[in-house]
Amino acid sequence: MGEILLPSAEQIERIIELMGGDEDVYGVEWNKRTGEVIRVAGAKNLTQEDFDYIYPWAGMRRCILNDSGEVVAYFGDPNYIEDGSIGQVMVEIPKFYYRTYRTSNGIRWEISPNNKTGFKVHPAFIGNEELNYIYFSAYEGSIYDASSVEFLLEDEQIADFNVDKLSSIINAKPCSGTSQSLTIENARKLANNRGEGWGIQDFTTTSAIQLLFLIEYATFNTQSAIGLGVVNKSDEQGNCSEKTGQTSQLGNKSGMADGVNGLVSISYQGIENFWGNIWKWVDGLNIKADNLPYWATHNYESNKFDSQYEFAGGRLSNQNGFVSDILLNNHFDFAFLATETKGSSNSGLADYYYQSTGTRVARFGGHWNSGLRAGGFFWYLYDSSGISSRGISARLLFKKSL
């Protein structure tokens, strides 16, 4: 099936030479005093382009996944097609290990494809069982109408949440709650309807993708690194998002679609519109009153704060604003949730944070009119679980050991 990009002999020689003794540990350190993010360990002398040949980044690739969770084609295979006829368009993410710790000036994050001393498997790959791969949708969710046996390509507001299925295909306007009740709970139903292992974008996987980006690009500023995303459109009536597939030709690569920056889709490692275009519900993160976050890795339920849901061990900021510091402790060291909002669109995490009062759920990334507030670290922890909106969608995730 579709081949992973292979380096030239010269590229291999250069990478080996630069890695030194940390040949399978790649990291960054954030100096919170200066705001600088620098490459450390095996990443010290690398450039972003070098990560095309380094795991786990080199193993991230678009594929077609059938409802049983089997890969039927990879990008580049003759039978690879993104219209939903043979399965859902997903991005395969290989398991990786990480460690995080404070330094005298800030925070250091490291990733390895191998289980090193002091490292642990990222929680995105832990649920009811440990996984070697997870599959994150390449495209924002649209709906497959089980009664008409066709995809709803124009966000028709006719979902039957008991039988219809969330999808990831090209040429579809992302589904929304313009008039139908696309709450986080109903979005979860649509994904679950596809079968065992299927759900919507979750907190730990979102955190894993954030960490992969941070180490690859050595910056928090996703918009400056890849592109603004669809964030500068005028806010008119209805669902103003762009249809999926603008970055189809990019395949597994990161980049921006042709057109005006701020009005066209972006892709990170094959994931189109990780930020911008339309908000996405995120499962596995519940906020209790007084900004207390609880997280889980499986069996997701909204408004739950016990059993599989674990307290993150700290309080999030009660102020909206650009994120300047994050919650970090020995039990919660993998995520990027705001404890301080004194940053800007080009400092700190370079993205915004919204909060409110009471029991809440999470959405992520911003939408067509979010501007510089949007990005790959933009959390909106404001809504109750009963909210639906023309500006909120969802995307597929598959987690199951085969």
C-alpha positions as CSV (number, residue, x, y, z in Angstrom):
1,M,0.0,0.0,0.0
2,G,1.0,3.7,-0.2
3,E,4.6,4.2,0.6
4,I,6.0,6.4,3.4
5,L,8.3,9.1,2.1
6,L,11.9,7.9,2.1
7,P,14.9,10.2,2.6
8,S,17.9,10.3,0.2
9,A,21.2,8.8,1.3
10,E,22.5,12.4,1.8
11,Q,19.5,13.2,4.0
12,I,20.0,10.1,6.1
13,E,23.7,10.9,6.6
14,R,22.9,14.5,7.6
15,I,20.2,13.5,10.1
16,I,22.4,10.8,11.7
17,E,25.2,13.3,12.0
18,L,23.0,16.0,13.6
19,M,21.2,13.7,16.1
20,G,24.3,12.7,18.1
21,G,23.5,10.6,21.1
22,D,19.8,11.5,21.2
23,E,19.0,9.8,17.9
24,D,15.5,8.9,18.8
25,V,14.4,11.7,21.2
26,Y,13.1,15.0,19.7
27,G,12.1,17.9,21.8
28,V,11.6,21.6,22.4
29,E,12.0,23.9,25.3
30,W,9.8,26.9,25.9
31,N,11.5,29.7,27.7
32,K,8.6,31.5,29.4
33,R,10.7,34.5,30.3
34,T,11.7,35.3,26.7
35,G,8.9,33.5,24.9
36,E,11.4,31.6,22.8
37,V,10.9,28.0,21.7
38,I,14.1,26.2,20.9
39,R,14.9,22.7,19.6
40,V,16.6,20.3,22.0
41,A,17.8,16.7,22.2
42,G,17.8,15.0,18.8
43,A,15.9,17.9,17.2
44,K,18.6,20.4,18.2
45,N,20.0,21.0,14.7
46,L,17.1,19.8,12.6
47,T,14.8,21.8,10.4
48,Q,11.0,21.3,10.0
49,E,11.6,19.5,6.7
50,D,13.8,16.8,8.4
51,F,10.7,15.6,10.3
52,D,9.3,14.1,7.0
53,Y,11.8,11.3,7.6
54,I,11.5,10.8,11.4
55,Y,8.9,8.8,13.3
56,P,6.2,9.3,14.4
57,W,5.8,12.2,11.9
58,A,7.0,10.1,8.9
59,G,4.2,7.6,9.8
60,M,1.4,10.1,9.6
61,R,-0.4,9.5,6.4
62,R,-3.9,9.7,4.9
63,C,-5.7,6.5,4.4
64,I,-9.1,5.1,3.7
65,L,-10.6,3.2,6.7
66,N,-13.6,1.0,6.4
67,D,-16.2,0.8,9.2
68,S,-14.5,-2.3,10.7
69,G,-11.4,-0.1,11.1
70,E,-9.3,-1.8,8.4
71,V,-7.1,0.3,6.1
72,V,-8.1,-0.4,2.6
73,A,-5.9,2.1,0.9
74,Y,-3.2,4.7,1.6
75,F,-2.7,8.0,-0.2
76,G,-0.9,7.2,-3.4
77,D,-2.4,3.7,-3.9
78,P,-4.3,3.1,-7.2
79,N,-7.6,2.5,-5.3
80,Y,-7.3,5.5,-3.0
81,I,-10.4,7.6,-3.4
82,E,-11.8,10.2,-1.0
83,D,-15.5,10.3,-1.9
84,G,-16.6,7.8,0.8
85,S,-17.3,5.0,-1.6
86,I,-14.8,2.6,0.0
87,G,-14.5,4.2,3.4
88,Q,-13.6,7.2,5.5
89,V,-10.6,9.5,4.8
90,M,-8.5,9.4,7.9
91,V,-4.9,10.2,9.0
92,E,-3.0,7.3,10.6
93,I,-1.0,8.4,13.6
94,P,1.6,5.9,15.1
95,K,2.0,5.5,18.8
96,F,4.7,7.6,20.4
97,Y,6.2,8.1,23.9
98,Y,6.7,11.5,25.6
99,R,8.0,13.2,28.7
100,T,7.4,16.7,30.0
101,Y,9.2,18.5,32.8
102,R,9.8,22.0,34.1
103,T,13.2,23.7,33.5
104,S,14.7,26.7,35.2
105,N,13.2,29.0,32.5
106,G,10.1,27.1,31.4
107,I,8.9,23.8,30.1
108,R,10.5,21.0,28.0
109,W,8.6,18.5,25.9
110,E,10.2,15.4,24.3
111,I,8.9,12.7,22.0
112,S,10.3,9.3,21.0
113,P,9.0,6.5,18.8
114,N,10.6,4.1,21.3
115,N,9.9,3.5,25.0
116,K,12.8,5.2,26.7
117,T,13.6,5.5,30.4
118,G,11.5,8.2,31.9
119,F,9.1,8.3,29.0
120,K,5.5,7.0,28.9
121,V,3.1,6.3,26.1
122,H,1.0,9.3,25.2
123,P,-2.5,9.0,26.7
124,A,-4.1,9.4,23.2
125,F,-3.0,5.8,22.7
126,I,-4.5,4.5,25.9
127,G,-8.2,3.7,26.4
128,N,-9.7,0.3,27.3
129,E,-6.4,-1.0,25.7
130,E,-3.1,0.4,24.4
131,L,-3.1,1.1,20.7
132,N,-0.4,1.1,18.1
133,Y,-2.2,3.5,15.9
134,I,-5.1,6.0,16.1
135,Y,-7.0,7.4,13.1
136,F,-8.0,11.1,13.0
137,S,-10.3,12.3,10.3
138,A,-8.6,14.1,7.4
139,Y,-11.7,16.2,6.9
140,E,-14.4,17.8,9.0
141,G,-17.5,15.8,9.5
142,S,-20.4,15.6,7.1
143,I,-23.4,13.2,7.5
144,Y,-24.3,10.0,5.7
145,D,-28.1,9.7,5.5
146,A,-29.0,6.1,6.1
147,S,-32.5,6.5,4.8
148,S,-31.6,8.0,1.4
149,V,-28.3,6.0,1.3
150,E,-26.3,9.1,0.3
151,F,-24.0,11.8,1.8
152,L,-25.4,15.1,2.8
153,L,-23.1,17.4,0.9
154,E,-24.7,20.8,1.6
155,D,-25.3,20.5,5.4
156,E,-28.9,19.6,4.9
157,Q,-30.5,19.9,8.4
158,I,-32.2,16.5,8.3
159,A,-30.0,14.3,10.5
160,D,-31.5,11.3,12.2
161,F,-29.1,10.9,15.1
162,N,-30.2,7.4,15.8
163,V,-29.1,5.9,12.5
164,D,-27.2,8.4,10.4
165,K,-23.4,8.4,10.4
166,L,-20.7,11.0,10.8
167,S,-18.3,10.9,7.8
168,S,-15.0,12.2,6.5
169,I,-15.0,12.8,2.7
170,I,-14.2,15.5,0.2
171,N,-16.6,18.0,-1.4
172,A,-18.9,18.2,1.6
173,K,-19.9,21.3,3.6
174,P,-19.2,20.4,7.3
175,C,-22.4,19.5,9.2
176,S,-23.7,22.0,11.7
177,G,-26.4,22.8,14.2
178,T,-28.0,25.5,12.1
179,S,-31.5,24.2,12.8
180,Q,-30.9,20.6,13.8
181,S,-29.7,19.7,17.3
182,L,-26.0,18.9,16.6
183,T,-25.0,18.9,20.3
184,I,-21.8,17.2,21.4
185,E,-23.9,14.3,22.5
186,N,-25.7,13.9,19.2
187,A,-22.4,14.3,17.3
188,R,-21.1,11.5,19.5
189,K,-24.1,9.4,18.4
190,L,-23.5,10.0,14.7
191,A,-19.9,8.8,15.1
192,N,-20.8,5.8,17.3
193,N,-23.3,4.8,14.6
194,R,-20.4,3.9,12.3
195,G,-19.5,1.0,14.6
196,E,-17.3,-0.1,17.5
197,G,-14.2,2.1,17.9
198,W,-15.7,5.2,16.2
199,G,-16.2,8.5,18.0
200,I,-15.6,12.2,17.6
201,Q,-12.4,14.2,18.0
202,D,-11.2,13.7,21.6
203,F,-9.1,15.7,24.1
204,T,-6.1,13.4,24.3
205,T,-5.7,13.0,20.5
206,T,-6.1,16.8,20.1
207,S,-3.3,17.2,22.7
208,A,-1.1,14.6,20.9
209,I,-1.5,16.5,17.6
210,Q,-0.6,19.8,19.3
211,L,2.5,18.2,20.8
212,L,3.6,16.8,17.4
213,F,3.1,20.2,15.8
214,L,5.0,22.0,18.5
215,I,8.1,19.8,18.3
216,E,8.1,19.7,14.5
217,Y,7.8,23.5,14.0
218,A,9.4,24.7,17.2
219,T,6.7,27.3,17.7
220,F,3.2,27.6,19.1
221,N,2.1,29.9,16.3
222,T,0.3,27.5,14.0
223,Q,-1.1,30.3,11.8
224,S,2.3,31.8,11.1
225,A,3.9,28.3,10.5
226,I,1.4,26.9,8.0
227,G,-1.3,29.4,7.3
228,L,-4.2,31.4,8.9
229,G,-6.8,28.9,7.9
230,V,-10.4,29.8,7.0
231,V,-10.7,32.5,9.6
232,N,-11.3,35.9,7.8
233,K,-14.6,35.4,6.1
234,S,-17.5,37.7,6.8
235,D,-20.0,36.3,9.3
236,E,-23.3,36.0,7.4
237,Q,-26.3,33.9,7.9
238,G,-26.1,30.1,8.3
239,N,-23.1,27.9,8.0
240,C,-20.4,29.9,6.3
241,S,-17.7,27.2,6.3
242,E,-15.9,26.1,3.2
243,K,-16.4,22.6,1.7
244,T,-13.9,19.9,2.5
245,G,-11.1,18.8,0.2
246,Q,-9.3,22.1,-0.6
247,T,-6.1,20.4,0.5
248,S,-6.8,17.0,-1.1
249,Q,-3.8,17.4,-3.5
250,L,-1.4,18.0,-0.5
251,G,-1.9,14.4,0.6
252,N,0.2,13.7,3.7
253,K,2.0,17.1,3.6
254,S,1.3,20.2,5.6
255,G,0.5,23.4,3.8
256,M,-2.2,25.8,2.6
257,A,-4.6,25.5,-0.3
258,D,-4.2,27.9,-3.2
259,G,-5.8,31.2,-2.7
260,V,-5.9,34.1,-0.2
261,N,-4.4,33.3,3.2
262,G,-7.2,33.6,5.7
263,L,-9.8,32.4,3.2
264,V,-8.6,29.0,2.3
265,S,-8.1,25.7,4.1
266,I,-4.8,24.5,5.7
267,S,-3.6,21.0,6.4
268,Y,-1.3,19.7,9.1
269,Q,0.2,16.3,8.3
270,G,-2.9,15.5,6.2
271,I,-5.4,16.8,8.7
272,E,-7.4,19.5,7.0
273,N,-8.6,22.5,9.1
274,F,-7.3,21.3,12.4
275,W,-8.1,24.9,13.2
276,G,-10.4,27.4,11.5
277,N,-13.4,27.0,9.1
278,I,-15.8,25.7,11.7
279,W,-15.6,24.8,15.4
280,K,-15.3,21.1,16.3
281,W,-16.7,19.4,19.3
282,V,-14.1,17.7,21.5
283,D,-15.0,14.7,23.7
284,G,-13.2,13.6,26.8
285,L,-12.9,17.0,28.5
286,N,-15.5,18.1,30.9
287,I,-15.3,21.4,32.9
288,K,-16.8,21.5,36.4
289,A,-17.9,24.8,38.0
290,D,-15.1,27.1,38.9
291,N,-13.0,26.1,35.9
292,L,-12.0,22.7,37.1
293,P,-11.1,20.3,34.2
294,Y,-11.7,16.6,34.2
295,W,-10.5,14.3,31.4
296,A,-10.9,10.8,30.2
297,T,-9.4,8.4,27.6
298,H,-12.5,6.3,26.8
299,N,-16.3,5.8,27.5
300,Y,-17.0,9.4,27.0
301,E,-20.0,11.1,28.7
302,S,-20.7,14.8,29.0
303,N,-21.3,16.3,32.5
304,K,-19.4,13.5,34.2
305,F,-16.7,14.0,36.9
306,D,-16.0,10.6,38.4
307,S,-15.2,7.0,37.4
308,Q,-13.2,7.2,34.1
309,Y,-12.9,11.0,34.4
310,E,-9.9,12.2,36.2
311,F,-9.3,15.7,37.8
312,A,-6.5,17.5,36.0
313,G,-5.2,18.7,39.3
314,G,-5.6,22.5,38.9
315,R,-7.8,25.4,38.1
316,L,-8.0,27.0,34.7
317,S,-8.0,30.7,34.1
318,N,-11.2,32.5,34.8
319,Q,-10.3,35.2,32.2
320,N,-10.7,35.1,28.5
321,G,-7.7,36.1,26.5
322,F,-4.6,34.9,24.6
323,V,-2.9,32.1,26.5
324,S,0.4,32.9,28.3
325,D,0.7,29.9,30.6
326,I,-0.7,26.4,30.9
327,L,-1.7,23.8,33.5
328,L,1.1,21.4,34.2
329,N,1.7,18.9,37.0
330,N,3.0,15.4,37.5
331,H,-0.4,13.9,36.7
332,F,-1.4,16.2,33.9
333,D,1.7,16.9,31.7
334,F,0.5,16.3,28.1
335,A,-2.0,19.1,27.4
336,F,-2.2,22.8,26.7
337,L,-5.0,24.4,28.8
338,A,-4.8,28.0,29.9
339,T,-4.0,29.1,33.5
340,E,-3.0,32.6,32.4
341,T,-4.2,34.8,29.6
342,K,-1.7,37.7,29.3
343,G,-0.4,36.8,25.8
344,S,-1.1,38.0,22.3
345,S,-1.6,36.6,18.8
346,N,2.2,36.5,18.5
347,S,3.3,35.6,22.0
348,G,2.7,32.8,24.5
349,L,0.6,30.1,22.8
350,A,-0.5,32.7,20.2
351,D,-4.1,31.5,20.4
352,Y,-7.2,32.5,22.4
353,Y,-9.1,30.9,25.3
354,Y,-12.7,31.3,26.2
355,Q,-14.3,30.2,29.5
356,S,-17.5,30.7,31.4
357,T,-19.3,29.4,34.6
358,G,-21.0,26.2,35.4
359,T,-20.7,22.7,33.9
360,R,-19.3,22.8,30.4
361,V,-17.9,20.9,27.4
362,A,-15.2,21.7,24.9
363,R,-15.0,22.9,21.3
364,F,-11.8,23.6,19.5
365,G,-10.0,25.6,16.8
366,G,-12.2,28.5,15.8
367,H,-14.3,29.1,12.7
368,W,-14.6,31.2,9.6
369,N,-14.6,34.6,11.4
370,S,-12.2,33.9,14.3
371,G,-9.2,35.8,12.8
372,L,-6.0,35.7,14.8
373,R,-7.7,34.3,17.8
374,A,-7.9,30.9,16.0
375,G,-5.2,28.3,15.7
376,G,-4.1,24.9,16.8
377,F,-4.1,25.8,20.6
378,F,-7.5,27.6,20.6
379,W,-9.9,26.2,23.3
380,Y,-13.5,27.3,23.8
381,L,-14.6,26.0,27.2
382,Y,-17.8,27.9,27.3
383,D,-20.8,25.7,26.3
384,S,-23.1,23.4,28.1
385,S,-23.7,20.0,26.6
386,G,-27.1,21.1,25.2
387,I,-25.8,23.7,22.9
388,S,-25.9,23.5,19.1
389,S,-25.0,26.2,16.6
390,R,-24.5,27.0,12.9
391,G,-20.8,27.5,13.7
392,I,-20.1,24.1,15.4
393,S,-19.4,20.8,13.7
394,A,-17.5,17.6,14.6
395,R,-15.0,15.2,13.2
396,L,-14.4,11.5,13.2
397,L,-11.9,9.5,15.3
398,F,-11.2,5.8,15.3
399,K,-9.6,4.0,18.3
400,K,-9.6,0.3,18.5
401,S,-7.1,-2.5,18.5
402,L,-7.5,-4.8,15.6
